[in-house]
Amino acid sequence: MESKIKILNAVKFIGGTILAIGIIIFSIGLIENDYKLLTSFGIGTIMGSVFIFLIGVFFVASEEMVEKIYSQDK
């Protein structure tokens, strides 16, 4: 159980950090008129952080289901 909490905390920290960076890049791209390319990089970074978070949660949930099925077999 402790390893799942460690994985969730790591995914939460990394996803949150990348999300904050993406929001900053997106905001700079929106505020400054000359940096339209930064807006797309910001959107991509935000989507990447959400993807990283969802994959981490999926790994923890699938590990829990595998352990539950394995414990029922014994």
N, C-alpha and C positions, 0 to 999 in steps of 0.2 A: 504494500500500500504506500510505503514511503517513497518508492521509486516513481510511482505515478504522480505524487504530489510534486516531486522534484522536476519531472518532465513538464507538468502543467505550469509550474512557476517559471521554468526556463522559457517555455513557449510564450507565456504571457509577457515576460520581460522583453524578449526579442521582438515579438509582434508589436508591443506597445512602443518600443523605441523606433522601429522602422515606420510605424504609423505616424508618430510625431514628426519624424524627418520628412515623410511624404506630405503631411499637412503643411509643413513649413515651405517645402519646395512648391507645392501647389499654390499656396498663398502668394509667394513671391512672383510666380508666373501670372497670377491674376492681377496683382496690383501693378506690376510693371508691364507696360504695353509692349516693350521690345522683346520680352522673354516668353514668347508663346510656346517655345519648345519646352520650357520648364514646366508649363502646365501639364503637358502630356507626360513628362517624367514624374511629376507629382502624382498624377492619377495612377500611373503604373506602379509606383512605389506603394501607394495606399492599397491597391488591389493585391500586390505581392504580400503585404503584411497580413491582410485578411486571409489570404491563401495559406500562409505559413501557420497562422493560428488555427485554422480549420483542420489542416493536416495533422497538427500536433494533437488536437482534441480527438480526431479520428483514431490516431495511433493508440492513445490511452484507452479509448472506449473499446477498440478491437482487442487490445491486450486483456482488458477486464473480461470481455466475453469469452475469449479463449481460455482464460483461467477458470471461469465458471463452468464451461463445458468440460474441461479437463478434470475438475474436481468432482463433477457428477459421474464421470466414468469410473472413478475409483471407489 
